[in-house]
Amino acid sequence: MAGDHDGWAGTPLARAGELSWAEVEIPDPVGSRYKFTNGETWMSDPQGRRFDWDDFGELSLVRAQAAHLERFYDRRDALGDLQPRDLQVWVPDGGVFTHLLFAHDGQNLFDPGAIWGGWRLQDALPDGILVVGIDNSPDRMWEYTPSEDRIGGDLMGGGADIYADFVEDDVRPFIVAQYGDAAVVGSLGSSLGGLVSFVIADRHPGRYDMVLSLSATIGWGSIGEDGPTIVDAYRAAGHRDTAIYLDSGGAGSCVDSDGDGVPDDGDANDNYCENLWFRDVLSDELGYRFDADLWHWHEPGASHNEAEWAERVNLPLEIFAGL
């Protein structure tokens, strides 16, 4: 294979064992882009740190001072309970930031080729936020849920505490060692990723300044079982200092025909009723105040997918940037 860039296209790579390399003079401007090619196909550097996309897919960056993405490979938890996964980090211009955001389902956040076009989070981010996108694994449903529930007749879920500790005890200190700490720290996710964001803040109180949750699966635990939900955990904790944004699309009737305390038995979708219920518990029972430490948004009729979340993720990001 050979590198491709104006000024050094076709440079052959030396090889020693599994390592291949080329020594070239890096042209201006700083942040030079490159791909590898064998003359027929093209690919980004499979072990490159900095990366971006063009019209033909992912490409690599030699170095960068402007805002860009970096990747760390195969992060593992200390006890080996979780499958390894990559971290995708959005680094602001010059590496300067005041806010640090841990975001879940990381492979859907930045890549324009992700499902439903991804979030294109880099297009919505205010200045000064470093985002750590934590890729999910094939065990996503177990990792992102705090208890078991019965889905399609099968019991599943219950590993969110382990995942929350991985974020707090492994990923967070690793990122701080790489880039530095921030005055304001939050957790962002959608659907089950929104649910686990609430779990992380609940399990590590005082460590997260804001939860940013879109279409969270708030009713988990009560879908097929009569079990605890994240609302029960927040009721037990009472009012705390973590600011909360929650939203949904969808619409419909909200009823509790099975009497389990969760109004999720109507015809609504996108977790509409469960998020309204959680909003009311936070404001009416626990003393959270709208536009102070509680924000709720309803996008009527919006579906449950990345394209919809991309359209409104700017709302919680702007609130977070203002903390």
N, C-alpha and C positions, 0 to 999 in steps of 0.2 A: 504494500500500500504506500501511498505518498500523500504528503500534505497538499492542501490546495489553498492558496492565497495569492493575491497579486504580488509578484516579486519572488515567490518561492514555490509556485505550483510545480509539481513533479519532483520535488526534492525526495530522494530515496531515503528510506529509514534503515538505520543500522539495527542489528538484532543480536541479543545475547540471551539465550534461553527463551523465556516468555516475554521479555522486555524488548520493545522496539522504540527507537528514538531517532530524532534528527536534530542537528544543531543549525539553527538559522537565525539571521538577524531579523528582529521583529520590526516591521515597518510602522510608521505612524499612520493613523492615530492610535493612541493607546487603546486597548480593547480589541485588538485584531481578531477577526473571525476566522475559523478554519474548520474543515472537514477532512476526513480520510477518504481516499478512493483507490480502487484497483484499476481504474480506467473505465470501469463500466458502472459500478454502483458507488454510492456516497453514503457516509455515515459520520455522526459526531464521534468524538473521542470517548470510548466506552468507560474510561477512567478519568475523564476530565472533570475538574472542579467547577469551572464557570461555563454557563451555557445559555442559549437563547434559541429562538426559532426564526426561520425565514419561510418563504412560500413553499419550500421543498422539505420542511421538517426541521428536526433539531440540529443545531450547530454548536460548536465549542468556541470559547473565548480564551485567548492567551492570557490576558489580564484585563482588568477593568477598574475604572474609577467612577464612571457613571453608574446609576442604579442598574443592578443586574441580579441574576440568579446564580446560586452556588449549590452544589449537591454533595452530601456526605452519604457514603454507602454502608448498608448493612448494619445499622445501629441495633444493638441488642440490649435487652434488660439484664440486670446483674444476675438474676436467678435463672434465666433461661426459660421463663414461662411463656414468653411471647416469641413469635416468629420475627426474624430480622426484617428491617425495612429501611428505605432510604429517607433522608431528610432533604427537602428542597427549600432553600433559604433565599428570600428576597432581601437583598442588601441595598439600603437607600444610597443615594448619591454621596460619594465620599466616605461611605461607611458610617455616617453620622446619624444617630437615631436617639429618640427619647422614649419611644414606646416599643414594646416587645409583645408580639402576638403569636401564640401557638395555635395552629390551625390543623384540623383533622381532614382525612381523605385527601392527603397532600397531592396525590397524582392528578387530582381533578382541578386544582386551584389555578395553575398557570399555563398549562399546556393547551394550546388552541385546538389540538387534536383529541382532547379528552371527550368523554361521553357528553352528549348534548352541547358540545363546543366548550365545555369547561366553564370555570368562573371568570377567566381572564382577570384575575384578582389584581395583577400589576397595573391594569388600566383604571382601577377604582381606588387605588391606595392614595391617601394623602401623604404628604412628605413626612419623613421622620419616623416611619414605622418599619421595624425589621420583623418580617414574617417567617416563622418556621413552619413549613408545611410538612406534616408527618404523614407519610404514606400509610394507607391501611394495609392489611394483610388478608389472606383468604379467611382468617378467623375474625373478620370485622364484626359480625353480629355478636360474637362472644366478647370481644374486646370492648365494645362500645356500650354494653348494657350492664346495669348494676345488679340485676337479679335474673332468675329464670322466668320465662314466660312460655306459654304454649302457642306455637304458631303452626297452623296446618296439622294439628294433632301431635306435634313433637315438642318436647321441652328443649329450650335452647337459651343461651345467654348466661350472663353472670360474671364476666371477667373484668368489668370496668374498673374496679378498685386496683387491680394489678396494672392495667393500662395507665390509670391515673398516676400511680406511683412511678411508672416508667417515665412519664412526661416530667414529673416533678423532680425525681431523684436521679435520672440519667440524662434525659434530653436537655433539661433546663440548665444544669451546671455545665454540660458540654458546650452549649451555645454561649453561655456567659464567658467561659474560658476562651472561646474562639473570637467573640465580637465585643464582649463587655456587657454590663448590666444595663437596665433601663429603669426609669422612675415609675413607669406605668406598665403593667403586665396584664394580658388578657388571654382568653381562650375562645376560639371561633370554630363553629361547625354547623352543619345542616343535617336534618333528619336524625339518624342515630349519632352523627357527629355533634349535633346540637345537644342531644341528651348527655353524651359523655363530657361535654364542656361543663354542664351543670354538675356532673359527678366530680370532676377534677376540682372545681371551686369548693364544693361541699367537703370533699375529703381532705383538702389542704386549706382550711379557712385562714384568711388573712394574707394569702400568698398571691391571689389573683384579684386585680382591681375591677375587672369586668368580664362578664360572660356575654358573648355575641352569638345568639342562637337563631337560626332560620329553620322554620318548619320542624322543630324538634319533635321527636317521638316521645312526648311527655307521658303518654299513657302506658308506656312499657311496664310490664308487671301485671297489668289488668286486662290485656288484650284477650288472652285465652285462659288466664288464671285469675284468681281473686287475691293478688299479691300486692306488695308495696310498690309505690311509684316514687319518682323523684320528688313529687309534691309532698309526699309524706316526710321525706328527709328534710326538705326545706321548712316545713311546718315545725318539725322537731327542733330545728336549729334556731328558729326565730329570725328576727331582722339582723342582718349582718352588713358589713361595709362593702361587699362586692356589688357593683352596679350591674343591672340586668337589662339586656335587650332581648325581646323575643317577638317572633312574628309568625305569620303563615299566609298562605294563599287560601284557595278553596272558599267554601261557604256551605250553608245548609243548616239543618235542624240539629240541635244539641240536646239529647235526652239521655237519661240514665235508666234505661228500662230493666237492666239486670241488677240494679241496686248495689253496685260495687263502689259507688261514690265518684265514679268517673263518667262525665257526660259524653260518652263516645259511641252511643248506640243509635244515633240518628243517621242521616244520609250525607253528612258533611265529609269533606276530604282534606288532604294536606295537613292533617293534625289541627285543623281549625278550632274545633271545640276544646280540645285538650289544652291548647295554648291560651284560649280565652279563660278557661278555668284556672290555669296556673297564674295568669295575670291577675285575676280577681283575688285569688288567695294571697298573692304577694301584696297587693294594694289594700284590700279590705281587712285582711286578718293579720298581716305581718308588718304593716306600717311603711312599706316602700312607697315612695312618692313619685308620681309621674313627672318626667322631665328633670328629675333630680337624681334618682338612682334606679328608676324604672322607666323603660320605654317599650311600647307595643305598637306594632304595625300590622295592618291587614291589607293584603293585596287581593281584592276580590277576584275570585275565579282563577288565580294563578295555580299552575300545576306543580307537582312535586318533582322538580328536576333542576339540574345545574344551570340551564339557560335562564330559568326564572330567578334563581338565587343570584346569578350574575347581574340581573337587571336591578336588584335592590340592595345588594351588599354594601353599596356606597353609604346607605343610611346608617347602619351601625358603625361603619368605619369612621365616619365623620364625628359621631358621638364619642367614640373611643379616642380619636385624635384630640378631642377637646378636653379630655380628663386631665 
